Amino acid sequence: MLFSVTGASAAGKSTVLAHLEHVAWGVPIRLVEFDSVGVPAGADTAWRHGAVERWVADALQHEKRGVHTVLCGQVPMGELLAAPSADRLTGIAVCLLHCSPEERTSRLLSRGEHPDAIVHHNRFGEWFLAHTLDPRHAPEVITVRSETSMQWPRWRDLEAGDPAWKAEIIDTDAMSPREVALAVEAWIRQGLAPA
């Protein structure tokens, strides 16, 4: 199974990943960071399509050996579900970490982000949340042409609330990093539990 811990910049993904690395899961799990494949200068949405498929194919190979994958990174649900190999996995679960524009601004400024770039991070963060809630929200943000054969029809006709379009959403504004990490850990454990 592939667990995607996703969200825009400063939502808490890296902090969660650091916590999850020390969890005793009781089953084989590998934790990977999306950007660890290397992000080239000028990387765009089309590049990300290829990277998403690369991670999905990688998770599929590990799944065949009985190993679950937790992928942390900025991976919109629509891109993940449309990756060519996604329908070959036994399951995909998505957890969106979200924070308000005010909180994201504060976190990014404390990291040294240039103030002029913050408005773009906030716009993407708000789109990310709206997209996760409703696949019909501005799909053109991700459904761009690329060399990867993305399978957009898998979700193009879905509506908000459809069981095929389901994600856990954790608002991290009022939570400590540890609380966010524990919430994600609990979400993964629930996904690992036998049905």
Protein Blocks (a to p, Z undefined) as FASTA:
>chain_A
ZZddeddehilmmmmmmmmmmpcehpacddddfklnopaehiafklmmmmmmmmmmmmmm
mmmnopacdddddddfklmmmpmklmmpgbdcdddddddfklmmmmmmmnopafklmmmm
mmmmmmmmmmmmomkgokllmmcccfbdcdfklmmmpcehiaklccddddfklpcfklmm
mmmmmmmmmmmpcZZ
